[in-house]
Amino acid sequence: MIQFAYYEEAYFDQIEALILKSYTYDKPLWGLSRHEFVKAIHPDFKASHQAWTESMGLYLEEGQLVAAVLSEGVYDGDAFFIFDGKKRTQDHELLKRMVRFAVTHLSSLDETRTVRSLFLNVPKWHHELKHVVTEFGFIDQNNPERIRILPFPTTLFEVKLPKGYRFSKTPVPPFYLSNIHRLSFNYGLPYADQGSRAFEKLRTMRHYDPDLEVVILDEENRPVAFAIGWMSPSMPYAELEPMAVTWWNRRKGLGTALVHELSNRIKTKYPHAYGMTGGDQPFYHDLGFAIAEEVPVYLYKKVIHASWDPLSKDEDLELTK
């Protein structure tokens, strides 16, 4: 019998093993880079240190992890499912339990604190999950999440840096990465306060590889751009997460140089890797990142008033339609 348990740190490596196995039958949206990046960064960035242990669900069979419901750990209405193999993805009753948990524990609240929402990605091949989410009232948003991959050429990329810029040959302090990230993605307090601590933790993750951290310095030896690649020998392609260029250094070719330099390092260290994932913005399209997969996004919405609100008296509390 499959039993439920809330997340515990002792299961982190087992979850990662399931993630790595998923590359054999899918292009997972919850991949290695997402798993290690959000676990390291979000608790400090978003002050959500208890989110994993209090809102992630595990499913165990004879003590072994066979499935999990995960999220980015910031109570933002997202959920991701992982399994110990493709056969397990067809377990209808398990899927119902997982969707029920996701709806009840991971749905977010709108500004009125009455509308609960949950976004769930359902791969096109996963017909059983599509059937289950339809039973719960999820609606396809007709706006799929795209996975883009840059195919590696047979030879290394030619890397060009503008005059006055160079690649750092030694690791930079973690607050440099935090500064670049903050000055690229336009945020301040409270997230910036713990940024250096978060990036320091990122460097402790199992699959962080200092050789795949590429940092660009300006003419005053200040870091102004960086990119980190994630790879395992069991993965067919690498993943880029994150990449950042400070706002006053955009459109100078630094992003292109980061991608090409990182790609070369990955290709040299992992010759079997056929490419690298990137974002879905125009920059990546223009650089040659091709759409490798489009994953439909389904949305669950339900109005639930607080228990003290008179409007809650006759509310429909059924989770399925």
C-alpha positions as CSV (number, residue, x, y, z in Angstrom):
1,M,0.0,0.0,0.0
2,I,1.2,3.5,-0.9
3,Q,1.4,5.7,2.2
4,F,1.5,9.5,2.4
5,A,4.1,11.5,4.3
6,Y,5.1,15.2,4.5
7,Y,8.5,16.1,3.1
8,E,11.6,15.5,5.3
9,E,15.2,16.5,4.4
10,A,16.2,12.8,4.6
11,Y,14.2,12.3,1.3
12,F,15.9,15.0,-0.7
13,D,18.4,12.6,-2.4
14,Q,15.6,10.1,-3.1
15,I,13.6,12.8,-4.8
16,E,16.6,13.8,-6.8
17,A,17.0,10.2,-8.0
18,L,13.4,10.2,-9.2
19,I,14.1,13.5,-11.0
20,L,17.2,12.1,-12.8
21,K,15.2,9.0,-13.8
22,S,12.5,11.1,-15.3
23,Y,14.8,12.3,-18.1
24,T,14.5,8.7,-19.5
25,Y,10.9,9.2,-20.4
26,D,10.2,13.0,-20.3
27,K,11.7,16.5,-20.6
28,P,10.8,17.4,-17.0
29,L,9.8,20.9,-16.0
30,W,10.8,20.0,-12.5
31,G,14.3,19.1,-13.5
32,L,17.6,19.0,-11.7
33,S,18.3,22.7,-11.9
34,R,14.9,23.7,-10.7
35,H,15.1,21.2,-7.8
36,E,18.5,22.4,-6.5
37,F,18.0,26.1,-7.3
38,V,14.7,26.6,-5.6
39,K,15.8,24.5,-2.6
40,A,18.9,26.7,-2.1
41,I,17.6,30.1,-3.1
42,H,13.9,30.5,-2.1
43,P,14.0,29.8,1.6
44,D,16.2,32.8,2.2
45,F,14.9,35.0,-0.7
46,K,11.3,34.5,0.1
47,A,11.5,33.8,3.9
48,S,9.8,30.5,3.4
49,H,12.0,28.2,5.4
50,Q,9.2,25.8,6.4
51,A,7.4,25.6,3.1
52,W,9.0,22.3,2.0
53,T,8.3,20.4,5.2
54,E,4.8,21.8,5.6
55,S,3.4,21.8,2.1
56,M,5.3,19.1,0.0
57,G,3.8,15.6,-0.2
58,L,5.6,12.2,-0.5
59,Y,4.2,8.8,-1.4
60,L,6.0,5.7,-0.1
61,E,5.7,2.1,-0.9
62,E,7.4,-0.3,1.6
63,G,9.5,2.7,2.8
64,Q,10.7,3.6,-0.7
65,L,9.7,6.9,-2.4
66,V,7.6,6.3,-5.5
67,A,6.1,9.7,-6.1
68,A,6.1,13.3,-4.8
69,V,4.1,16.6,-5.1
70,L,6.5,19.5,-5.1
71,S,6.4,23.2,-5.6
72,E,8.8,26.2,-5.6
73,G,8.1,26.6,-1.9
74,V,6.6,30.1,-1.9
75,Y,2.9,29.3,-1.7
76,D,2.4,30.8,-5.2
77,G,-0.1,28.2,-6.6
78,D,2.2,25.9,-8.4
79,A,2.6,22.1,-8.2
80,F,4.8,19.5,-9.9
81,F,4.5,15.7,-9.9
82,I,7.4,13.3,-10.0
83,F,7.4,9.5,-10.1
84,D,9.7,6.5,-9.9
85,G,9.0,5.5,-13.4
86,K,6.6,6.0,-16.3
87,K,4.5,3.0,-15.3
88,R,3.7,4.7,-12.0
89,T,2.3,7.7,-13.8
90,Q,-0.7,5.6,-14.9
91,D,-1.9,4.8,-11.3
92,H,-5.3,6.5,-11.4
93,E,-5.9,6.3,-7.6
94,L,-2.4,7.6,-6.8
95,L,-2.9,10.5,-9.2
96,K,-6.2,11.4,-7.6
97,R,-4.5,11.5,-4.2
98,M,-1.7,13.7,-5.5
99,V,-4.1,16.2,-7.2
100,R,-6.2,16.4,-4.0
101,F,-3.1,17.1,-2.0
102,A,-1.9,19.7,-4.4
103,V,-5.3,21.5,-4.5
104,T,-5.6,21.5,-0.7
105,H,-2.0,22.4,0.3
106,L,-0.5,24.3,-2.6
107,S,-3.3,26.5,-4.0
108,S,-2.7,30.2,-3.6
109,L,-5.1,33.0,-2.5
110,D,-5.9,36.1,-4.5
111,E,-5.9,39.6,-3.0
112,T,-9.5,39.1,-1.6
113,R,-8.4,35.9,0.2
114,T,-11.4,34.1,-1.2
115,V,-10.3,32.6,-4.5
116,R,-7.9,29.7,-4.4
117,S,-5.9,28.9,-7.6
118,L,-3.5,26.2,-8.6
119,F,-1.5,25.8,-11.8
120,L,-0.5,22.3,-12.9
121,N,1.5,21.3,-15.9
122,V,0.2,18.2,-17.6
123,P,2.5,16.7,-20.3
124,K,0.7,15.8,-23.6
125,W,1.6,12.1,-23.2
126,H,0.1,12.0,-19.7
127,H,-3.5,11.2,-20.6
128,E,-4.3,9.7,-17.2
129,L,-3.4,12.8,-15.4
130,K,-5.3,14.9,-17.8
131,H,-8.4,12.8,-17.1
132,V,-7.9,13.2,-13.3
133,V,-7.4,17.0,-13.4
134,T,-10.5,17.3,-15.6
135,E,-12.5,15.5,-12.9
136,F,-11.3,18.1,-10.4
137,G,-12.4,20.9,-12.6
138,F,-9.0,22.1,-13.9
139,I,-9.2,24.0,-17.2
140,D,-6.6,24.0,-19.9
141,Q,-5.2,27.6,-20.3
142,N,-4.2,27.1,-23.9
143,N,-0.9,28.8,-23.0
144,P,1.6,25.9,-22.7
145,E,5.0,26.2,-20.9
146,R,7.7,25.8,-23.5
147,I,11.0,24.0,-23.0
148,R,13.7,25.4,-25.2
149,I,17.0,23.6,-25.9
150,L,20.1,25.0,-27.6
151,P,21.5,22.2,-29.8
152,F,25.3,21.9,-29.4
153,P,27.2,22.1,-32.7
154,T,29.9,19.5,-33.5
155,T,32.6,22.1,-32.8
156,L,32.9,24.5,-29.9
157,F,31.2,27.9,-30.1
158,E,33.4,31.0,-30.9
159,V,33.2,33.1,-27.8
160,K,33.4,36.9,-28.2
161,L,33.6,39.4,-25.3
162,P,33.4,43.2,-25.8
163,K,36.6,45.1,-25.2
164,G,37.2,45.7,-21.5
165,Y,35.4,42.5,-20.3
166,R,36.8,39.1,-19.3
167,F,35.8,35.9,-17.7
168,S,36.8,35.5,-14.1
169,K,39.3,32.7,-13.5
170,T,38.6,32.3,-9.8
171,P,35.4,32.1,-7.8
172,V,33.8,35.4,-6.8
173,P,32.2,36.0,-3.4
174,P,28.6,34.9,-3.3
175,F,27.3,38.5,-2.7
176,Y,28.7,39.4,-6.2
177,L,26.3,36.9,-7.7
178,S,23.5,38.3,-5.5
179,N,24.3,41.8,-6.7
180,I,24.2,40.8,-10.4
181,H,20.9,38.9,-9.9
182,R,19.3,41.8,-8.1
183,L,20.5,44.4,-10.7
184,S,19.3,42.2,-13.5
185,F,15.9,41.2,-12.3
186,N,15.0,44.5,-10.6
187,Y,14.2,43.7,-7.0
188,G,15.3,45.1,-3.7
189,L,14.3,44.5,-0.1
190,P,13.3,42.2,1.4
191,Y,14.7,39.7,-1.1
192,A,18.1,41.3,-1.4
193,D,18.8,41.2,2.3
194,Q,19.6,37.4,2.2
195,G,20.8,37.2,-1.3
196,S,24.4,36.4,-0.6
197,R,23.4,33.7,1.9
198,A,21.1,32.1,-0.7
199,F,23.8,32.0,-3.4
200,E,26.3,30.7,-0.9
201,K,23.9,27.8,-0.2
202,L,23.4,27.3,-4.0
203,R,27.1,26.5,-4.1
204,T,26.7,23.7,-1.6
205,M,24.1,21.8,-3.7
206,R,25.1,18.3,-4.8
207,H,25.2,19.0,-8.5
208,Y,26.7,22.5,-8.3
209,D,29.8,22.5,-10.4
210,P,32.2,25.5,-10.0
211,D,33.5,24.8,-13.5
212,L,30.0,25.5,-14.8
213,E,29.7,28.9,-13.1
214,V,30.7,31.5,-15.6
215,V,31.2,35.1,-14.4
216,I,32.1,38.1,-16.5
217,L,34.1,41.0,-15.0
218,D,34.2,44.6,-16.3
219,E,37.1,46.9,-16.8
220,E,37.2,47.6,-13.0
221,N,37.1,43.8,-12.2
222,R,33.5,44.0,-10.9
223,P,31.3,41.1,-11.8
224,V,28.5,42.2,-14.2
225,A,27.1,39.0,-15.6
226,F,27.0,35.3,-14.7
227,A,25.4,32.0,-15.7
228,I,25.3,28.6,-14.0
229,G,24.9,25.3,-15.7
230,W,23.6,22.0,-14.2
231,M,24.4,18.6,-15.5
232,S,24.6,15.0,-14.4
233,P,26.2,12.1,-16.3
234,S,22.7,10.5,-16.5
235,M,21.1,13.5,-18.2
236,P,21.0,13.8,-22.0
237,Y,21.2,17.6,-21.9
238,A,22.3,20.3,-19.5
239,E,20.2,23.1,-17.9
240,L,20.9,26.8,-17.5
241,E,19.7,28.3,-14.2
242,P,20.1,31.2,-13.7
243,M,21.6,33.7,-16.1
244,A,21.8,37.4,-15.2
245,V,23.3,40.5,-16.8
246,T,23.3,43.8,-15.0
247,W,20.9,46.3,-16.6
248,W,23.5,48.8,-17.8
249,N,25.4,46.0,-19.6
250,R,22.6,44.6,-21.6
251,R,22.7,44.5,-25.5
252,K,26.5,44.3,-25.5
253,G,26.8,40.6,-26.2
254,L,27.5,39.5,-22.7
255,G,24.5,37.1,-22.6
256,T,25.6,35.5,-25.8
257,A,29.1,35.1,-24.5
258,L,27.8,33.5,-21.3
259,V,25.7,31.0,-23.2
260,H,28.5,30.1,-25.6
261,E,31.2,29.8,-22.9
262,L,29.0,27.7,-20.7
263,S,28.0,25.5,-23.6
264,N,31.6,24.9,-24.5
265,R,32.5,23.9,-20.9
266,I,29.6,21.5,-20.7
267,K,30.3,20.0,-24.1
268,T,34.0,19.5,-23.1
269,K,33.2,17.9,-19.7
270,Y,30.1,15.9,-20.9
271,P,30.6,15.0,-24.5
272,H,27.3,13.1,-24.6
273,A,25.2,16.2,-23.8
274,Y,23.4,17.3,-26.9
275,G,22.3,20.7,-25.8
276,M,21.2,23.0,-23.0
277,T,17.9,24.4,-21.9
278,G,17.2,28.1,-21.6
279,G,14.4,30.5,-21.1
280,D,11.5,31.3,-23.4
281,Q,12.2,34.9,-24.0
282,P,13.1,36.4,-27.5
283,F,16.8,36.4,-26.5
284,Y,16.9,32.6,-26.4
285,H,14.9,32.2,-29.6
286,D,17.3,34.5,-31.4
287,L,20.3,32.6,-30.1
288,G,19.0,29.3,-31.5
289,F,17.2,27.8,-28.5
290,A,14.5,25.7,-30.2
291,I,11.2,24.6,-28.8
292,A,11.7,21.0,-27.7
293,E,8.4,20.5,-25.8
294,E,5.2,22.4,-25.1
295,V,3.6,21.4,-21.8
296,P,-0.1,22.3,-21.3
297,V,-0.9,24.3,-18.2
298,Y,-4.2,23.6,-16.4
299,L,-5.8,25.9,-13.8
300,Y,-7.9,25.0,-10.8
301,K,-10.0,27.8,-9.2
302,K,-12.5,27.7,-6.4
303,V,-14.1,30.4,-4.2
304,I,-13.7,29.5,-0.5
305,H,-14.6,32.1,2.1
306,A,-13.1,32.1,5.6
307,S,-15.0,30.0,8.1
308,W,-16.2,33.1,10.0
309,D,-17.6,34.7,6.9
310,P,-21.5,34.2,6.6
311,L,-21.0,33.6,2.9
312,S,-19.2,30.3,3.7
313,K,-22.3,28.8,5.2
314,D,-23.7,27.3,2.0
315,E,-20.5,27.0,0.0
316,D,-19.8,24.0,-2.1
317,L,-16.7,22.4,-0.5
318,E,-16.4,19.4,-2.9
319,L,-13.0,19.2,-4.5
320,T,-14.2,17.5,-7.7
321,K,-16.9,18.7,-10.1
